[in-house]
Structure formats: C-alpha cells, structure tokens
Amino acid sequence: MSSLLIVDDNKDILTQLKWGLASEGWDLHFAHDADEALRMYDEVAPKVVTLDLGLPPEEDNSSEGFRCLVEMLKSNHPARVIVITGNDERENALKAVQTGAYDFFRKPIDLDELRVIIRRAFHLCDIEAEQPGEEAEESNGVAESHGIVGTCPAMRSILTMIDRVSSSDVPILISGESGTGKELVAKAVHEKSPRRGGPLVTVNCGAIPENLLESEFFGHEKGAFTGASSLVRGKVEYADKGTLFLDEIGELPMNLQVKILRFLQEMVIQRVGGRKDIEVNVRIIAATNVDLPQAIEEGAFREDLYYRLSVVNLHLPPLRDRGEDVRLLAEHFLRRLTGDMHREITGFTPEALAYLTSYDWPGNIRELENKVRRAIVLAGGSRITPEDLGFVGHGTRGNGETPPLSGTLREARAGLEKKMVKSALTRCQGNILKASEELGISRPTMYDLLKKHGIENWGK
C-alpha cells in the first residue's frame, strides 16, 4: 500500500485530510511537528509527504518546515514532498521547490485539487519503481553514461536521475550555468527513453528573432505573412513521437510563453495562418541558465509555465565545484579528441594539471573542451603544457592566483588540496558538513584532510 505522511499542526486540517483522503486507499500517517514528522518518516518511509511549512514551535515562520524538508530530502529514501503554504507565502513556496520539494499547494485546501497532485506524485513513484532503467556504468569509481563523465556526488545523482526519469514522459527542466552540459543531459534522457527511435528536435529560444519564434515553433501556412510562399512545418510537428528540447527557455518572450503553455496543456497546435488543430505527441525537455524563480518574481516568466516544465528539475553544478572531475574530463576529452585529430599525445605535464585543477572555469565544460582541443593542435611534444592550453602569458586566471610550477605533482596536488579545503571552510563559515558537501567528499574524509594538512581553528 502507498504510504502518505501528512504533517500539519492544525487539528482541523488533519481531520479534514483524514476523512477527505480515506477513500483513496492510501496508508495515511499524521504528524504535528517537525521532530514527530522526521521520526515517522524514518519508520514509515512514505512515498509522498504533505508538509505545512509553519510548524511549532515556530508557527509564525517557515524555519521548522524547511528544516523538516531538508532532512527528508537528505534521506536514503527521499519522498516527493508537497509543501502547504498560506496565500501570502508565495516566496516560501518557490524557495521550497528550489530546495527540492515536488510541488506546493496553497491554503485554504481544496481536497479535489490536492488529490490530483498527490495521485500524480504516487504515479511518478510507481513509474520509477517499475522501470528503474539501466544504472550508469562505473569504471574505477567514475560514473559515465552517454558521454557524461563524473565522480562527484552531484553528478552521480544526476546520472541516477537520468536513469530514473528517462522511461517516463514527464517534462524535465535542466538548469545550470552556460557550458555545464545541459544539452548532453537532454540527449542522454532521449536516448535512454522509449522515444529514442523518434527525433530529438532542439529549439534555441534565445537565438531566434522574436518575430520568427512562433513560426519556428508551430510552422505556418502558405500566405500567412509576406514571404510565406509555401506551407512549412514547425519544430513541434517535426518532434512528433519524439522529444522536443527547448534550450534557453528563460529567453522566451512573454507572449509566446502563453502559447507554449496552451500547447503543453492540450498537445494541440495550429500553424500560423491556419485554423486546423494538429495533434502532436512529444516529450518536453527544457533547459535554462536563468534563475526562473527570480524571473517569475520579476514578472519575466510565467509561474504556471514554470511548474508545467519542471515536474522534474535537474540542476547541473558548475565545473569549479566538481573537484577531481576537472582532471577526469580533461583526460576524457584528450582521449577522444586525439583520436579524432590523429595526434599522438600521451597526457598532461604536472604544471598543466596544476593549472587545470586550480582554474575557476567560468565557461565550464565547454571552455575545458575548447582548451584541450586548442592544446592538441598546438602541442609540440607528447604531453600538453600550460602554454599549449593558453594559460601562460595571460596573467592571472579566474581565481587570481598562479599555480605552483615547480616541485613534484604530488606536492602540487597537496598544496592545492589544502588551499581548497581552507577556502571551502571559509565560505561555509567553518561548517564541516557543508564544506565537505561542497567539495564532494564525505565528512570523515574531510576530518582526515584537516588532520593531514594541520588545519586547525577552522570554525574561527
């Protein structure tokens, strides 16, 4: 039986939900505060949770609710959490979804609407349980799938989520800085999905002039406007029975957001200048480097479209936060590109590795690939140097520091390791857990590094 945990300190609401949801056949459990909810969460392992953010002893703010949400999401059996908020707490609702909540619902509670949201959450849980997909391949502790390489916890989590969501048709929103690999993730989802025999059609919403966007999406009839000399099908039609990838969705003009929302709701389009309804069957994946919740606050993006697109939200970390993945990716690109370019290059010099691992990578993975490609072309020897990568002669790099260019590779790595640990502790104000998560290591490993490098008084 599907377990549902309801967390609310209002006895009237608990009674309403107890009787209103009894006919659904779910195994209902109730908690009145965060501590009771977390205890019950561990005991019952519910698939779905409804969580009121205003819990005692801090009913007037959302601190207890967010504490509860974060602990649940960190669990080994994370549930889909639907947060319940007041009508004037829109900011908290958006923050909760950014934190990892599945959805939100505003008071006063409408049981019919809430049932639909809960049913959909259980349905997605069932899909994942029945069709978990293939696990990402691992070699020497490195997870790799469809060209996506990673060893840090954040990327392992992304690869796991790709496996889980590929088999369903739920919309996916991929967020992250430019160059973090959003299109590669979209391709991986498509290639692992039942739609892999169909087309993957990409629309770059930020690269098409606004006056042509509607025609690009939906096509146009002959004579629809000056220059429309023939019938042209749009990207949506070409994606029928496949996947439509909406890249840079945050750049979409507001007037077209309305039409995209209507299309997502009905899966029916009309060509520009046409009157005939055309049914299409596509799976939607969107990507953005824009902070969409912030864009919603500023009135630049529709809230209802955001929630249509982000049934599943995959956030890709910037390369500077991926630790050892920088070296792994550099070696991955080197192996692939040397073969394509017919060059015999065996690796990187210690100095080049020091530069690679200490640079901030503002352009992320795309910048790294381009630097490796450049180095392969310019390399005069069997190993790539900092000069080949374009570092030397350009002053300081993204972090304003120059890596060590003397000593052994082991010494260079140790110095960089110590610097990164101290920097993470400073940013996290001495919080060991947060710093270890930021570095992609476990807390015991962090303590080992503190001891190894003689780092003391990290909380000061």
Protein Blocks (a to p, Z undefined) as FASTA:
>chain_A
ZZdddddfbfklmmmmmmmmmmnopacdddfbfklmmmmmmmnopabdcddfbdcfklmb
mklmmmmmmmmmmpmbdcdddddddfklmmmmmmmmmnopabdcdddddfklmmmmmmmm
mmmmmmmmmmnopadddeehiaceehiacfbfklmmmmmmmmmmmmpmcdcddeddehil
pmmmmmmmmmmpmklmmccddddfklgcfklmmmmmnopaehkaghiabccddfklmmgo
iacddehkllpcfklmmmmmmmmmnopacdehiabdcddddddddddfbdfklmmmnopa
cfklmmmmmmpacddddfklnojmmmmmmmmmmmmmmmmnopacfbdcfklmmmmmmpgo
lnlmmlmmmmmmmmmmmpmbfbdcfklnomnonapafkopacdfedjfklmmmmmmmmmm
mmmmmmnnopaklmmmmnopafklmmmmmmmnopghklZZ
